[in-house]
Amino acid sequence: MPKDILKQILISDDVVESINDNIETLFSLIPELQPMVDFPHNHPHHHLDVWQHTLLALSMAPNDFEVRLSLLLHDIGKPFCYQDEEVRHFRGHPQKSAEMSEPILERLGFTKEENNRYLYIIGNHDTKISNLETPSDNQTLEKLFQVQCCDSLAHHPDKLAKRKKYLLETYEYLYKDENKESFIDWMNKQTSHPKVLKRGK
């Protein structure tokens, strides 16, 4: 099944290398990803194009298929949802990405229940978690936070102070002080993945 092939690509110790080594297969499964490649953000808070930003976010993700697939799709709507002003903005892109992801997930063979979890995470990846109505499944909220961590830290390294502040506040909101120092240490050690800029053949 297509879902199983996708899982083999994404569940790897080095997900960026796996994607680059299987790029043609991945794009055959999800051709909607291709417009992200070389699509510039044109925004000072981003130092990579949309595809490279996605790979960098994925490089920080835990080896969890739902988290990684959510990250793979979280910005898929950006090339179709942008506003060129003084700098480029992508207002509404989480909703556009969720809208585009729904038929993709159906095509790949995911169940309606699975789809709903992915669409919740993708559609809310830019939303302050404390403002959300808590889903009945706490695990989904934790995976949303993991996606937000990876997405936030894949922005321009000189522009991370406010994002790190939000992540720490949200960590405390979700987990109180449990393992807070370990989280801070992880957050401060994230660096650009050396294989992000490598192009698949």
C-alpha positions in Angstrom: 0.0 0.0 0.0 1.2 3.6 -0.6 0.9 4.3 3.1 3.4 1.5 3.9 5.9 2.8 1.3 5.6 6.3 2.8 6.2 4.9 6.3 9.3 3.1 5.2 10.7 6.4 3.9 9.8 8.5 7.0 10.6 6.0 9.7 14.4 6.1 9.4 17.2 7.0 11.8 18.1 9.7 9.3 14.9 10.9 7.8 16.5 13.6 5.6 18.8 11.1 4.0 16.0 8.7 3.5 13.9 11.3 1.8 16.7 12.4 -0.4 17.5 8.8 -1.4 13.8 8.1 -2.2 12.8 11.5 -3.6 11.3 10.2 -6.8 9.2 7.7 -5.0 8.1 10.3 -2.5 7.1 12.7 -5.2 5.2 10.0 -7.1 3.2 9.3 -3.9 2.6 12.9 -3.1 3.3 15.1 -6.2 1.7 18.0 -4.4 5.0 18.3 -2.5 7.0 19.3 -5.6 6.0 23.0 -5.7 7.6 23.4 -2.3 11.1 22.8 -3.8 13.0 26.0 -4.4 9.9 28.1 -3.4 11.3 31.1 -1.5 9.9 32.4 1.7 11.2 35.9 1.0 10.9 36.7 4.7 13.6 37.6 7.2 12.4 35.0 9.7 13.2 32.3 7.1 16.7 31.4 5.8 15.6 28.4 3.7 13.1 27.7 0.9 9.8 26.0 1.8 11.1 22.5 1.0 14.4 22.9 2.9 12.6 24.4 5.9 10.4 21.3 5.9 13.5 19.0 5.8 15.1 20.9 8.6 12.0 20.6 10.7 11.9 16.9 9.9 15.5 16.4 10.9 14.6 17.4 14.5 11.5 15.2 14.8 11.2 12.1 16.9 10.9 8.8 15.1 7.1 9.0 15.1 5.3 8.5 11.8 2.4 10.8 12.7 4.7 13.6 13.7 6.9 13.2 10.7 4.0 13.0 8.2 2.4 16.0 9.8 5.6 17.9 9.3 6.0 16.8 5.8 2.6 18.2 4.9 2.4 21.2 7.3 3.5 23.8 4.8 2.3 22.1 1.6 -0.2 24.9 1.0 2.4 27.8 1.1 3.1 27.9 -2.7 -0.6 28.4 -3.2 -1.3 30.7 -0.3 1.0 33.8 -0.1 0.8 37.5 -0.1 3.6 39.6 -1.5 3.8 42.8 0.5 6.9 44.5 1.9 7.9 40.9 2.8 6.1 37.7 1.8 3.4 36.5 4.1 1.5 33.2 4.2 -1.7 34.1 6.0 -4.1 31.1 6.1 -1.4 28.6 5.1 -2.2 26.1 7.9 -5.8 25.8 6.7 -4.7 25.6 3.1 -2.2 22.9 4.0 -4.9 21.0 5.8 -7.3 21.4 2.9 -4.7 20.0 0.5 -3.7 17.2 2.8 -7.2 15.7 3.2 -7.5 14.2 -0.3 -3.8 13.2 -0.2 -4.3 11.2 3.0 -7.5 9.6 1.6 -5.6 8.7 -1.6 -2.8 7.1 0.5 -5.2 4.9 2.3 -5.6 6.5 5.7 -8.8 6.1 7.7 -11.2 8.9 8.5 -10.1 8.8 12.1 -6.4 9.0 11.1 -7.2 11.9 8.7 -8.9 13.9 11.4 -5.8 13.7 13.7 -3.5 14.8 10.9 -5.8 17.6 9.8 -6.1 18.8 13.4 -2.3 18.9 13.7 -1.6 20.5 10.3 -4.4 23.0 10.6 -3.3 24.2 14.1 0.5 24.1 13.7 0.6 27.9 13.8 -2.0 28.3 16.6 -1.1 29.0 20.2 -1.9 25.7 22.0 -3.2 27.3 25.1 -5.9 29.0 23.0 -7.1 25.6 21.5 -10.0 23.6 22.8 -8.2 20.5 24.2 -8.9 17.4 22.1 -10.2 14.3 23.8 -7.0 12.6 22.8 -4.1 14.2 24.8 -1.6 12.3 22.6 -2.7 14.4 19.6 -2.1 17.6 21.5 1.4 16.4 22.5 2.2 15.5 18.8 0.9 19.0 17.8 3.4 20.5 20.3 6.2 18.3 18.8 5.4 19.5 15.3 5.4 23.1 16.6 8.8 22.6 18.2 10.4 21.3 15.0 8.7 23.9 12.8 9.6 26.8 15.1 13.3 25.8 15.4 13.6 25.4 11.6 13.2 29.2 11.2 16.1 31.6 10.8 18.6 30.9 13.7 18.9 34.7 14.4 15.1 35.0 14.9 14.4 32.2 17.4 14.2 34.1 20.7 10.4 34.8 20.6 9.7 31.3 19.3 11.8 29.6 22.0 10.0 31.7 24.6 6.6 30.4 23.3 7.8 26.8 23.2 9.0 27.0 26.8 5.8 28.6 27.9 3.8 25.9 26.1 6.0 23.2 27.5 5.2 24.5 31.0 1.5 24.8 30.2 1.4 21.1 29.1 3.9 19.5 31.4 4.4 22.0 34.3 8.1 21.7 35.4 8.5 18.0 34.4 11.9 17.5 32.7 11.9 21.3 31.8 15.7 21.5 31.9 16.0 18.6 29.5 13.6 20.3 27.1 15.6 23.6 27.3 18.8 21.7 26.6 17.3 19.9 23.6 15.8 23.2 22.3 19.1 25.0 22.5 21.1 22.3 20.8 19.2 22.1 17.6 21.3 23.1 14.6 21.0 22.9 10.8 21.0 19.3 9.6 24.0 18.8 7.3 22.0 16.9 4.7 19.2 19.4 4.4 20.9 21.2 1.4 21.7 17.9 -0.4 19.5 17.4 -3.4 18.0 14.1 -4.3 19.0 12.6 -7.6 
